[in-house]
Amino acid sequence: MAKFNFKKGDTVEIIAGDDRGTKATVLEVLSKKNKVIVEGCKVAKKAIKPTEDNTKGGHINKEMPIDVSNVRKVEA
């Protein structure tokens, strides 16, 4: 398994993709997939089915994983 320089709560900068230049915090590290989930970046609209808790269903905005090579750690 690869060693990461990131952990939950770190501040990172997106260096590639649509959100290039954005600085935000890491919400989750997916070490087996070599990806991280960054707050407010690469947001996708997901459809959810109605359930007992959410009787209407509808859409939610969800952060999707970003490859580790597209993220750089920012020193505070």
N, CA, C and O atoms as a Maestro MAE file, in Angstrom:
{
 s_m_m2io_version
 :::
 2.0.0
}

f_m_ct {
 s_m_title
 :::
 protein
 m_atom[304] {
  # First column is atom index #
  i_m_mmod_type
  r_m_x_coord
  r_m_y_coord
  r_m_z_coord
  i_m_residue_number
  s_m_chain_name
  s_m_pdb_residue_name
  s_m_pdb_atom_name
  i_m_atomic_number
  :::
  1 25 0.843 -1.184 0.000 1 A "MET " " N  " 7
  2 3 0.000 0.000 0.000 1 A "MET " " CA " 6
  3 2 0.884 1.241 0.000 1 A "MET " " C  " 6
  4 15 1.904 1.291 0.688 1 A "MET " " O  " 8
  5 25 0.487 2.225 -0.767 2 A "ALA " " N  " 7
  6 3 1.265 3.454 -0.909 2 A "ALA " " CA " 6
  7 2 1.155 4.313 0.343 2 A "ALA " " C  " 6
  8 15 0.139 4.293 1.038 2 A "ALA " " O  " 8
  9 25 2.222 5.070 0.622 3 A "LYS " " N  " 7
  10 3 2.213 5.994 1.745 3 A "LYS " " CA " 6
  11 2 1.767 7.362 1.238 3 A "LYS " " C  " 6
  12 15 2.207 7.818 0.182 3 A "LYS " " O  " 8
  13 25 0.891 8.006 2.000 4 A "PHE " " N  " 7
  14 3 0.363 9.306 1.598 4 A "PHE " " CA " 6
  15 2 0.899 10.408 2.473 4 A "PHE " " C  " 6
  16 15 1.211 10.203 3.646 4 A "PHE " " O  " 8
  17 25 1.002 11.591 1.878 5 A "ASN " " N  " 7
  18 3 1.407 12.773 2.626 5 A "ASN " " CA " 6
  19 2 0.190 13.524 3.147 5 A "ASN " " C  " 6
  20 15 0.333 14.576 3.770 5 A "ASN " " O  " 8
  21 25 -1.010 12.995 2.898 6 A "PHE " " N  " 7
  22 3 -2.243 13.662 3.282 6 A "PHE " " CA " 6
  23 2 -2.935 12.892 4.393 6 A "PHE " " C  " 6
  24 15 -2.823 11.670 4.488 6 A "PHE " " O  " 8
  25 25 -3.648 13.627 5.227 7 A "LYS " " N  " 7
  26 3 -4.543 13.006 6.194 7 A "LYS " " CA " 6
  27 2 -5.756 13.902 6.357 7 A "LYS " " C  " 6
  28 15 -5.750 15.057 5.931 7 A "LYS " " O  " 8
  29 25 -6.776 13.376 6.965 8 A "LYS " " N  " 7
  30 3 -8.025 14.102 7.143 8 A "LYS " " CA " 6
  31 2 -7.765 15.411 7.880 8 A "LYS " " C  " 6
  32 15 -7.105 15.431 8.919 8 A "LYS " " O  " 8
  33 25 -8.292 16.505 7.329 9 A "GLY " " N  " 7
  34 3 -8.138 17.812 7.959 9 A "GLY " " CA " 6
  35 2 -7.021 18.665 7.389 9 A "GLY " " C  " 6
  36 15 -6.946 19.853 7.702 9 A "GLY " " O  " 8
  37 25 -6.143 18.097 6.557 10 A "ASP " " N  " 7
  38 3 -5.058 18.862 5.943 10 A "ASP " " CA " 6
  39 2 -5.614 19.857 4.921 10 A "ASP " " C  " 6
  40 15 -6.660 19.620 4.316 10 A "ASP " " O  " 8
  41 25 -4.903 20.967 4.737 11 A "THR " " N  " 7
  42 3 -5.262 21.930 3.702 11 A "THR " " CA " 6
  43 2 -4.474 21.589 2.446 11 A "THR " " C  " 6
  44 15 -3.253 21.437 2.486 11 A "THR " " O  " 8
  45 25 -5.192 21.469 1.319 12 A "VAL " " N  " 7
  46 3 -4.556 21.117 0.052 12 A "VAL " " CA " 6
  47 2 -4.997 22.092 -1.034 12 A "VAL " " C  " 6
  48 15 -5.992 22.803 -0.892 12 A "VAL " " O  " 8
  49 25 -4.227 22.106 -2.126 13 A "GLU " " N  " 7
  50 3 -4.557 22.904 -3.302 13 A "GLU " " CA " 6
  51 2 -4.741 21.956 -4.479 13 A "GLU " " C  " 6
  52 15 -3.945 21.037 -4.672 13 A "GLU " " O  " 8
  53 25 -5.787 22.177 -5.263 14 A "ILE " " N  " 7
  54 3 -6.041 21.388 -6.455 14 A "ILE " " CA " 6
  55 2 -5.147 21.932 -7.564 14 A "ILE " " C  " 6
  56 15 -5.181 23.128 -7.852 14 A "ILE " " O  " 8
  57 25 -4.342 21.064 -8.194 15 A "ILE " " N  " 7
  58 3 -3.395 21.535 -9.200 15 A "ILE " " CA " 6
  59 2 -3.788 21.126 -10.621 15 A "ILE " " C  " 6
  60 15 -3.092 21.478 -11.573 15 A "ILE " " O  " 8
  61 25 -4.894 20.386 -10.780 16 A "ALA " " N  " 7
  62 3 -5.343 19.987 -12.114 16 A "ALA " " CA " 6
  63 2 -6.854 19.817 -12.107 16 A "ALA " " C  " 6
  64 15 -7.450 19.502 -11.077 16 A "ALA " " O  " 8
  65 25 -7.460 20.027 -13.256 17 A "GLY " " N  " 7
  66 3 -8.900 19.831 -13.380 17 A "GLY " " CA " 6
  67 2 -9.675 21.135 -13.330 17 A "GLY " " C  " 6
  68 15 -9.098 22.222 -13.351 17 A "GLY " " O  " 8
  69 25 -11.000 21.005 -13.263 18 A "ASP " " N  " 7
  70 3 -11.878 22.175 -13.276 18 A "ASP " " CA " 6
  71 2 -11.700 23.070 -12.057 18 A "ASP " " C  " 6
  72 15 -11.892 24.283 -12.150 18 A "ASP " " O  " 8
  73 25 -11.338 22.492 -10.922 19 A "ASP " " N  " 7
  74 3 -11.192 23.248 -9.675 19 A "ASP " " CA " 6
  75 2 -9.757 23.677 -9.426 19 A "ASP " " C  " 6
  76 15 -9.380 23.898 -8.275 19 A "ASP " " O  " 8
  77 25 -8.945 23.803 -10.467 20 A "ARG " " N  " 7
  78 3 -7.532 24.165 -10.338 20 A "ARG " " CA " 6
  79 2 -7.382 25.468 -9.561 20 A "ARG " " C  " 6
  80 15 -8.083 26.444 -9.830 20 A "ARG " " O  " 8
  81 25 -6.466 25.477 -8.596 21 A "GLY " " N  " 7
  82 3 -6.191 26.675 -7.812 21 A "GLY " " CA " 6
  83 2 -7.001 26.775 -6.538 21 A "GLY " " C  " 6
  84 15 -6.748 27.656 -5.717 21 A "GLY " " O  " 8
  85 25 -7.968 25.896 -6.352 22 A "THR " " N  " 7
  86 3 -8.820 25.928 -5.165 22 A "THR " " CA " 6
  87 2 -8.071 25.351 -3.969 22 A "THR " " C  " 6
  88 15 -7.426 24.308 -4.072 22 A "THR " " O  " 8
  89 25 -8.164 26.039 -2.835 23 A "LYS " " N  " 7
  90 3 -7.583 25.533 -1.593 23 A "LYS " " CA " 6
  91 2 -8.717 25.127 -0.664 23 A "LYS " " C  " 6
  92 15 -9.639 25.908 -0.428 23 A "LYS " " O  " 8
  93 25 -8.654 23.906 -0.136 24 A "ALA " " N  " 7
  94 3 -9.716 23.388 0.722 24 A "ALA " " CA " 6
  95 2 -9.136 22.297 1.623 24 A "ALA " " C  " 6
  96 15 -7.952 21.971 1.534 24 A "ALA " " O  " 8
  97 25 -9.981 21.738 2.490 25 A "THR " " N  " 7
  98 3 -9.534 20.710 3.425 25 A "THR " " CA " 6
  99 2 -9.908 19.320 2.936 25 A "THR " " C  " 6
  100 15 -10.887 19.139 2.213 25 A "THR " " O  " 8
  101 25 -9.109 18.344 3.345 26 A "VAL " " N  " 7
  102 3 -9.348 16.947 2.992 26 A "VAL " " CA " 6
  103 2 -10.412 16.390 3.928 26 A "VAL " " C  " 6
  104 15 -10.287 16.488 5.149 26 A "VAL " " O  " 8
  105 25 -11.471 15.798 3.347 27 A "LEU " " N  " 7
  106 3 -12.531 15.183 4.140 27 A "LEU " " CA " 6
  107 2 -12.257 13.709 4.402 27 A "LEU " " C  " 6
  108 15 -12.596 13.185 5.462 27 A "LEU " " O  " 8
  109 25 -11.632 13.036 3.416 28 A "GLU " " N  " 7
  110 3 -11.404 11.598 3.533 28 A "GLU " " CA " 6
  111 2 -10.259 11.193 2.615 28 A "GLU " " C  " 6
  112 15 -10.086 11.765 1.539 28 A "GLU " " O  " 8
  113 25 -9.473 10.197 3.045 29 A "VAL " " N  " 7
  114 3 -8.392 9.648 2.237 29 A "VAL " " CA " 6
  115 2 -8.753 8.209 1.891 29 A "VAL " " C  " 6
  116 15 -9.006 7.393 2.776 29 A "VAL " " O  " 8
  117 25 -8.774 7.903 0.583 30 A "LEU " " N  " 7
  118 3 -9.075 6.556 0.110 30 A "LEU " " CA " 6
  119 2 -7.765 5.927 -0.358 30 A "LEU " " C  " 6
  120 15 -7.429 5.996 -1.541 30 A "LEU " " O  " 8
  121 25 -7.024 5.312 0.569 31 A "SER " " N  " 7
  122 3 -5.672 4.854 0.276 31 A "SER " " CA " 6
  123 2 -5.628 3.700 -0.722 31 A "SER " " C  " 6
  124 15 -4.682 3.615 -1.505 31 A "SER " " O  " 8
  125 25 -6.612 2.817 -0.721 32 A "LYS " " N  " 7
  126 3 -6.598 1.686 -1.652 32 A "LYS " " CA " 6
  127 2 -6.845 2.128 -3.090 32 A "LYS " " C  " 6
  128 15 -6.401 1.461 -4.024 32 A "LYS " " O  " 8
  129 25 -7.546 3.240 -3.279 33 A "LYS " " N  " 7
  130 3 -7.850 3.751 -4.619 33 A "LYS " " CA " 6
  131 2 -6.925 4.891 -5.036 33 A "LYS " " C  " 6
  132 15 -7.047 5.396 -6.152 33 A "LYS " " O  " 8
  133 25 -6.000 5.310 -4.163 34 A "ASN " " N  " 7
  134 3 -5.103 6.446 -4.412 34 A "ASN " " CA " 6
  135 2 -5.874 7.722 -4.710 34 A "ASN " " C  " 6
  136 15 -5.534 8.456 -5.638 34 A "ASN " " O  " 8
  137 25 -6.910 7.988 -3.924 35 A "LYS " " N  " 7
  138 3 -7.743 9.172 -4.123 35 A "LYS " " CA " 6
  139 2 -8.025 9.848 -2.783 35 A "LYS " " C  " 6
  140 15 -7.906 9.239 -1.719 35 A "LYS " " O  " 8
  141 25 -8.403 11.128 -2.868 36 A "VAL " " N  " 7
  142 3 -8.828 11.887 -1.700 36 A "VAL " " CA " 6
  143 2 -10.134 12.601 -2.024 36 A "VAL " " C  " 6
  144 15 -10.419 12.903 -3.183 36 A "VAL " " O  " 8
  145 25 -10.919 12.864 -0.993 37 A "ILE " " N  " 7
  146 3 -12.138 13.647 -1.154 37 A "ILE " " CA " 6
  147 2 -11.882 15.000 -0.500 37 A "ILE " " C  " 6
  148 15 -11.553 15.083 0.683 37 A "ILE " " O  " 8
  149 25 -12.039 16.062 -1.298 38 A "VAL " " N  " 7
  150 3 -11.737 17.418 -0.854 38 A "VAL " " CA " 6
  151 2 -13.040 18.203 -0.748 38 A "VAL " " C  " 6
  152 15 -13.911 18.101 -1.612 38 A "VAL " " O  " 8
  153 25 -13.160 18.980 0.310 39 A "GLU " " N  " 7
  154 3 -14.383 19.730 0.595 39 A "GLU " " CA " 6
  155 2 -14.677 20.753 -0.502 39 A "GLU " " C  " 6
  156 15 -13.846 21.613 -0.796 39 A "GLU " " O  " 8
  157 25 -15.859 20.655 -1.103 40 A "GLY " " N  " 7
  158 3 -16.329 21.627 -2.083 40 A "GLY " " CA " 6
  159 2 -15.732 21.511 -3.473 40 A "GLY " " C  " 6
  160 15 -15.997 22.367 -4.318 40 A "GLY " " O  " 8
  161 25 -14.936 20.486 -3.741 41 A "CYS " " N  " 7
  162 3 -14.319 20.316 -5.048 41 A "CYS " " CA " 6
  163 2 -14.846 19.064 -5.734 41 A "CYS " " C  " 6
  164 15 -15.128 18.056 -5.085 41 A "CYS " " O  " 8
  165 25 -14.974 19.142 -7.045 42 A "LYS " " N  " 7
  166 3 -15.502 18.054 -7.874 42 A "LYS " " CA " 6
  167 2 -16.859 17.595 -7.346 42 A "LYS " " C  " 6
  168 15 -17.058 16.419 -7.040 42 A "LYS " " O  " 8
  169 25 -17.777 18.538 -7.248 43 A "VAL " " N  " 7
  170 3 -19.114 18.276 -6.725 43 A "VAL " " CA " 6
  171 2 -19.994 17.750 -7.848 43 A "VAL " " C  " 6
  172 15 -20.043 18.325 -8.935 43 A "VAL " " O  " 8
  173 25 -20.696 16.641 -7.574 44 A "ALA " " N  " 7
  174 3 -21.607 16.040 -8.541 44 A "ALA " " CA " 6
  175 2 -22.999 16.008 -7.935 44 A "ALA " " C  " 6
  176 15 -23.162 15.883 -6.722 44 A "ALA " " O  " 8
  177 25 -24.000 16.123 -8.799 45 A "LYS " " N  " 7
  178 3 -25.389 16.062 -8.350 45 A "LYS " " CA " 6
  179 2 -25.836 14.605 -8.460 45 A "LYS " " C  " 6
  180 15 -25.846 14.043 -9.555 45 A "LYS " " O  " 8
  181 25 -26.205 13.993 -7.336 46 A "LYS " " N  " 7
  182 3 -26.596 12.590 -7.297 46 A "LYS " " CA " 6
  183 2 -28.089 12.477 -7.005 46 A "LYS " " C  " 6
  184 15 -28.629 13.209 -6.176 46 A "LYS " " O  " 8
  185 25 -28.744 11.550 -7.698 47 A "ALA " " N  " 7
  186 3 -30.161 11.275 -7.447 47 A "ALA " " CA " 6
  187 2 -30.272 10.254 -6.313 47 A "ALA " " C  " 6
  188 15 -29.527 9.275 -6.274 47 A "ALA " " O  " 8
  189 25 -31.205 10.491 -5.397 48 A "ILE " " N  " 7
  190 3 -31.432 9.532 -4.318 48 A "ILE " " CA " 6
  191 2 -32.883 9.102 -4.330 48 A "ILE " " C  " 6
  192 15 -33.784 9.905 -4.569 48 A "ILE " " O  " 8
  193 25 -33.096 7.818 -4.068 49 A "LYS " " N  " 7
  194 3 -34.442 7.259 -4.069 49 A "LYS " " CA " 6
  195 2 -35.156 7.610 -2.771 49 A "LYS " " C  " 6
  196 15 -34.507 7.843 -1.751 49 A "LYS " " O  " 8
  197 25 -36.479 7.651 -2.797 50 A "PRO " " N  " 7
  198 3 -37.225 7.869 -1.553 50 A "PRO " " CA " 6
  199 2 -37.028 6.706 -0.582 50 A "PRO " " C  " 6
  200 15 -37.025 5.544 -0.988 50 A "PRO " " O  " 8
  201 25 -36.865 7.027 0.698 51 A "THR " " N  " 7
  202 3 -36.733 6.028 1.757 51 A "THR " " CA " 6
  203 2 -37.647 6.428 2.902 51 A "THR " " C  " 6
  204 15 -38.368 7.421 2.811 51 A "THR " " O  " 8
  205 25 -37.618 5.659 3.973 52 A "GLU " " N  " 7
  206 3 -38.422 6.013 5.156 52 A "GLU " " CA " 6
  207 2 -37.971 7.347 5.744 52 A "GLU " " C  " 6
  208 15 -38.800 8.165 6.141 52 A "GLU " " O  " 8
  209 25 -36.658 7.566 5.800 53 A "ASP " " N  " 7
  210 3 -36.127 8.807 6.362 53 A "ASP " " CA " 6
  211 2 -36.368 9.989 5.432 53 A "ASP " " C  " 6
  212 15 -36.721 11.078 5.886 53 A "ASP " " O  " 8
  213 25 -36.177 9.777 4.130 54 A "ASN " " N  " 7
  214 3 -36.327 10.833 3.136 54 A "ASN " " CA " 6
  215 2 -37.454 10.415 2.193 54 A "ASN " " C  " 6
  216 15 -37.210 9.746 1.189 54 A "ASN " " O  " 8
  217 25 -38.670 10.804 2.512 55 A "THR " " N  " 7
  218 3 -39.833 10.315 1.771 55 A "THR " " CA " 6
  219 2 -39.935 10.897 0.364 55 A "THR " " C  " 6
  220 15 -40.563 10.284 -0.500 55 A "THR " " O  " 8
  221 25 -39.341 12.053 0.109 56 A "LYS " " N  " 7
  222 3 -39.437 12.660 -1.208 56 A "LYS " " CA " 6
  223 2 -38.349 12.198 -2.172 56 A "LYS " " C  " 6
  224 15 -38.570 12.185 -3.383 56 A "LYS " " O  " 8
  225 25 -37.178 11.819 -1.660 57 A "GLY " " N  " 7
  226 3 -36.064 11.517 -2.552 57 A "GLY " " CA " 6
  227 2 -35.490 12.804 -3.097 57 A "GLY " " C  " 6
  228 15 -35.437 13.809 -2.386 57 A "GLY " " O  " 8
  229 25 -35.058 12.792 -4.347 58 A "GLY " " N  " 7
  230 3 -34.573 14.017 -4.980 58 A "GLY " " CA " 6
  231 2 -33.106 13.949 -5.334 58 A "GLY " " C  " 6
  232 15 -32.592 12.887 -5.684 58 A "GLY " " O  " 8
  233 25 -32.417 15.100 -5.241 59 A "HIS " " N  " 7
  234 3 -31.014 15.201 -5.614 59 A "HIS " " CA " 6
  235 2 -30.210 15.784 -4.462 59 A "HIS " " C  " 6
  236 15 -30.708 16.611 -3.698 59 A "HIS " " O  " 8
  237 25 -28.949 15.341 -4.344 60 A "ILE " " N  " 7
  238 3 -28.016 15.910 -3.375 60 A "ILE " " CA " 6
  239 2 -26.718 16.244 -4.098 60 A "ILE " " C  " 6
  240 15 -26.392 15.636 -5.118 60 A "ILE " " O  " 8
  241 25 -25.987 17.204 -3.569 61 A "ASN " " N  " 7
  242 3 -24.666 17.525 -4.087 61 A "ASN " " CA " 6
  243 2 -23.642 16.765 -3.256 61 A "ASN " " C  " 6
  244 15 -23.654 16.842 -2.027 61 A "ASN " " O  " 8
  245 25 -22.746 16.023 -3.929 62 A "LYS " " N  " 7
  246 3 -21.807 15.156 -3.243 62 A "LYS " " CA " 6
  247 2 -20.407 15.362 -3.817 62 A "LYS " " C  " 6
  248 15 -20.234 15.450 -5.032 62 A "LYS " " O  " 8
  249 25 -19.401 15.440 -2.925 63 A "GLU " " N  " 7
  250 3 -18.017 15.555 -3.372 63 A "GLU " " CA " 6
  251 2 -17.535 14.188 -3.862 63 A "GLU " " C  " 6
  252 15 -17.744 13.172 -3.198 63 A "GLU " " O  " 8
  253 25 -16.892 14.174 -5.021 64 A "MET " " N  " 7
  254 3 -16.379 12.939 -5.598 64 A "MET " " CA " 6
  255 2 -14.868 12.865 -5.382 64 A "MET " " C  " 6
  256 15 -14.221 13.897 -5.203 64 A "MET " " O  " 8
  257 25 -14.299 11.658 -5.396 65 A "PRO " " N  " 7
  258 3 -12.853 11.506 -5.161 65 A "PRO " " CA " 6
  259 2 -12.003 12.136 -6.267 65 A "PRO " " C  " 6
  260 15 -12.384 12.151 -7.438 65 A "PRO " " O  " 8
  261 25 -10.841 12.654 -5.860 66 A "ILE " " N  " 7
  262 3 -9.858 13.245 -6.773 66 A "ILE " " CA " 6
  263 2 -8.580 12.430 -6.642 66 A "ILE " " C  " 6
  264 15 -8.213 12.032 -5.536 66 A "ILE " " O  " 8
  265 25 -7.903 12.180 -7.748 67 A "ASP " " N  " 7
  266 3 -6.659 11.429 -7.715 67 A "ASP " " CA " 6
  267 2 -5.606 12.199 -6.920 67 A "ASP " " C  " 6
  268 15 -5.559 13.428 -6.959 67 A "ASP " " O  " 8
  269 25 -4.766 11.462 -6.202 68 A "VAL " " N  " 7
  270 3 -3.748 12.074 -5.339 68 A "VAL " " CA " 6
  271 2 -2.757 12.912 -6.152 68 A "VAL " " C  " 6
  272 15 -2.223 13.898 -5.645 68 A "VAL " " O  " 8
  273 25 -2.512 12.533 -7.395 69 A "SER " " N  " 7
  274 3 -1.544 13.268 -8.216 69 A "SER " " CA " 6
  275 2 -2.045 14.652 -8.597 69 A "SER " " C  " 6
  276 15 -1.252 15.475 -9.055 69 A "SER " " O  " 8
  277 25 -3.318 14.936 -8.426 70 A "ASN " " N  " 7
  278 3 -3.893 16.233 -8.779 70 A "ASN " " CA " 6
  279 2 -4.021 17.162 -7.575 70 A "ASN " " C  " 6
  280 15 -4.661 18.210 -7.666 70 A "ASN " " O  " 8
  281 25 -3.419 16.788 -6.451 71 A "VAL " " N  " 7
  282 3 -3.542 17.538 -5.203 71 A "VAL " " CA " 6
  283 2 -2.161 17.797 -4.625 71 A "VAL " " C  " 6
  284 15 -1.292 16.925 -4.651 71 A "VAL " " O  " 8
  285 25 -1.963 19.020 -4.096 72 A "ARG " " N  " 7
  286 3 -0.706 19.375 -3.456 72 A "ARG " " CA " 6
  287 2 -0.984 19.893 -2.053 72 A "ARG " " C  " 6
  288 15 -1.906 20.684 -1.856 72 A "ARG " " O  " 8
  289 25 -0.210 19.461 -1.092 73 A "LYS " " N  " 7
  290 3 -0.395 19.901 0.295 73 A "LYS " " CA " 6
  291 2 0.095 21.344 0.437 73 A "LYS " " C  " 6
  292 15 1.140 21.712 -0.098 73 A "LYS " " O  " 8
  293 25 -0.674 22.150 1.164 74 A "VAL " " N  " 7
  294 3 -0.327 23.552 1.398 74 A "VAL " " CA " 6
  295 2 0.140 23.690 2.833 74 A "VAL " " C  " 6
  296 15 -0.568 23.313 3.767 74 A "VAL " " O  " 8
  297 25 1.330 24.230 3.002 75 A "GLU " " N  " 7
  298 3 1.869 24.457 4.345 75 A "GLU " " CA " 6
  299 2 1.295 25.760 4.884 75 A "GLU " " C  " 6
  300 15 1.299 26.782 4.198 75 A "GLU " " O  " 8
  301 25 0.811 25.716 6.099 76 A "ALA " " N  " 7
  302 3 0.165 26.901 6.687 76 A "ALA " " CA " 6
  303 2 1.172 27.838 7.307 76 A "ALA " " C  " 6
  304 15 0.797 28.880 7.844 76 A "ALA " " O  " 8
  :::
 }
 m_bond[303] {
  # First column is bond index #
  i_m_from
  i_m_to
  i_m_order
  :::
  1 1 2 1
  2 2 3 1
  3 3 4 2
  4 3 5 1
  5 5 6 1
  6 6 7 1
  7 7 8 2
  8 7 9 1
  9 9 10 1
  10 10 11 1
  11 11 12 2
  12 11 13 1
  13 13 14 1
  14 14 15 1
  15 15 16 2
  16 15 17 1
  17 17 18 1
  18 18 19 1
  19 19 20 2
  20 19 21 1
  21 21 22 1
  22 22 23 1
  23 23 24 2
  24 23 25 1
  25 25 26 1
  26 26 27 1
  27 27 28 2
  28 27 29 1
  29 29 30 1
  30 30 31 1
  31 31 32 2
  32 31 33 1
  33 33 34 1
  34 34 35 1
  35 35 36 2
  36 35 37 1
  37 37 38 1
  38 38 39 1
  39 39 40 2
  40 39 41 1
  41 41 42 1
  42 42 43 1
  43 43 44 2
  44 43 45 1
  45 45 46 1
  46 46 47 1
  47 47 48 2
  48 47 49 1
  49 49 50 1
  50 50 51 1
  51 51 52 2
  52 51 53 1
  53 53 54 1
  54 54 55 1
  55 55 56 2
  56 55 57 1
  57 57 58 1
  58 58 59 1
  59 59 60 2
  60 59 61 1
  61 61 62 1
  62 62 63 1
  63 63 64 2
  64 63 65 1
  65 65 66 1
  66 66 67 1
  67 67 68 2
  68 67 69 1
  69 69 70 1
  70 70 71 1
  71 71 72 2
  72 71 73 1
  73 73 74 1
  74 74 75 1
  75 75 76 2
  76 75 77 1
  77 77 78 1
  78 78 79 1
  79 79 80 2
  80 79 81 1
  81 81 82 1
  82 82 83 1
  83 83 84 2
  84 83 85 1
  85 85 86 1
  86 86 87 1
  87 87 88 2
  88 87 89 1
  89 89 90 1
  90 90 91 1
  91 91 92 2
  92 91 93 1
  93 93 94 1
  94 94 95 1
  95 95 96 2
  96 95 97 1
  97 97 98 1
  98 98 99 1
  99 99 100 2
  100 99 101 1
  101 101 102 1
  102 102 103 1
  103 103 104 2
  104 103 105 1
  105 105 106 1
  106 106 107 1
  107 107 108 2
  108 107 109 1
  109 109 110 1
  110 110 111 1
  111 111 112 2
  112 111 113 1
  113 113 114 1
  114 114 115 1
  115 115 116 2
  116 115 117 1
  117 117 118 1
  118 118 119 1
  119 119 120 2
  120 119 121 1
  121 121 122 1
  122 122 123 1
  123 123 124 2
  124 123 125 1
  125 125 126 1
  126 126 127 1
  127 127 128 2
  128 127 129 1
  129 129 130 1
  130 130 131 1
  131 131 132 2
  132 131 133 1
  133 133 134 1
  134 134 135 1
  135 135 136 2
  136 135 137 1
  137 137 138 1
  138 138 139 1
  139 139 140 2
  140 139 141 1
  141 141 142 1
  142 142 143 1
  143 143 144 2
  144 143 145 1
  145 145 146 1
  146 146 147 1
  147 147 148 2
  148 147 149 1
  149 149 150 1
  150 150 151 1
  151 151 152 2
  152 151 153 1
  153 153 154 1
  154 154 155 1
  155 155 156 2
  156 155 157 1
  157 157 158 1
  158 158 159 1
  159 159 160 2
  160 159 161 1
  161 161 162 1
  162 162 163 1
  163 163 164 2
  164 163 165 1
  165 165 166 1
  166 166 167 1
  167 167 168 2
  168 167 169 1
  169 169 170 1
  170 170 171 1
  171 171 172 2
  172 171 173 1
  173 173 174 1
  174 174 175 1
  175 175 176 2
  176 175 177 1
  177 177 178 1
  178 178 179 1
  179 179 180 2
  180 179 181 1
  181 181 182 1
  182 182 183 1
  183 183 184 2
  184 183 185 1
  185 185 186 1
  186 186 187 1
  187 187 188 2
  188 187 189 1
  189 189 190 1
  190 190 191 1
  191 191 192 2
  192 191 193 1
  193 193 194 1
  194 194 195 1
  195 195 196 2
  196 195 197 1
  197 197 198 1
  198 198 199 1
  199 199 200 2
  200 199 201 1
  201 201 202 1
  202 202 203 1
  203 203 204 2
  204 203 205 1
  205 205 206 1
  206 206 207 1
  207 207 208 2
  208 207 209 1
  209 209 210 1
  210 210 211 1
  211 211 212 2
  212 211 213 1
  213 213 214 1
  214 214 215 1
  215 215 216 2
  216 215 217 1
  217 217 218 1
  218 218 219 1
  219 219 220 2
  220 219 221 1
  221 221 222 1
  222 222 223 1
  223 223 224 2
  224 223 225 1
  225 225 226 1
  226 226 227 1
  227 227 228 2
  228 227 229 1
  229 229 230 1
  230 230 231 1
  231 231 232 2
  232 231 233 1
  233 233 234 1
  234 234 235 1
  235 235 236 2
  236 235 237 1
  237 237 238 1
  238 238 239 1
  239 239 240 2
  240 239 241 1
  241 241 242 1
  242 242 243 1
  243 243 244 2
  244 243 245 1
  245 245 246 1
  246 246 247 1
  247 247 248 2
  248 247 249 1
  249 249 250 1
  250 250 251 1
  251 251 252 2
  252 251 253 1
  253 253 254 1
  254 254 255 1
  255 255 256 2
  256 255 257 1
  257 257 258 1
  258 258 259 1
  259 259 260 2
  260 259 261 1
  261 261 262 1
  262 262 263 1
  263 263 264 2
  264 263 265 1
  265 265 266 1
  266 266 267 1
  267 267 268 2
  268 267 269 1
  269 269 270 1
  270 270 271 1
  271 271 272 2
  272 271 273 1
  273 273 274 1
  274 274 275 1
  275 275 276 2
  276 275 277 1
  277 277 278 1
  278 278 279 1
  279 279 280 2
  280 279 281 1
  281 281 282 1
  282 282 283 1
  283 283 284 2
  284 283 285 1
  285 285 286 1
  286 286 287 1
  287 287 288 2
  288 287 289 1
  289 289 290 1
  290 290 291 1
  291 291 292 2
  292 291 293 1
  293 293 294 1
  294 294 295 1
  295 295 296 2
  296 295 297 1
  297 297 298 1
  298 298 299 1
  299 299 300 2
  300 299 301 1
  301 301 302 1
  302 302 303 1
  303 303 304 2
  :::
 }
}
